[in-house]
Amino acid sequence: MPTYQAQIYVTLRPSVLDPAGTAICAGLHHMGHSTVSEVRIGKYIQVTLTAASEGDAEVELDRICDQLLANPVIENYRFELQVQPQAVSV
């Protein structure tokens, strides 16, 4: 079975306030970075999994994100999936 690596990005929904992002934005302004207008905080997660097909891997990743990695009430997620090269046995 092929092995896949997923890069998963979890972010707050646009309608949800982000106090950590607001604090970082204020800190950046205090440091003189006045061109920064907004900061939003998120999570980046890498997952390696095996699946029969890319479609099966996507279905599994959707379940993983919905059940554990993201709170669907306040967060959105997206992922990028890449096939990992198979090791060659000698």
Secondary structure, 3 states (H helix, E strand, C coil): CCEEEEEEEEEECCCCCCHHHHHHHHHHHHCCCCCCCCCCCEEEEEEEEECCCHHHHHHHHHHHHHHHHCCCCCEEEEEEEEEECCCCCC
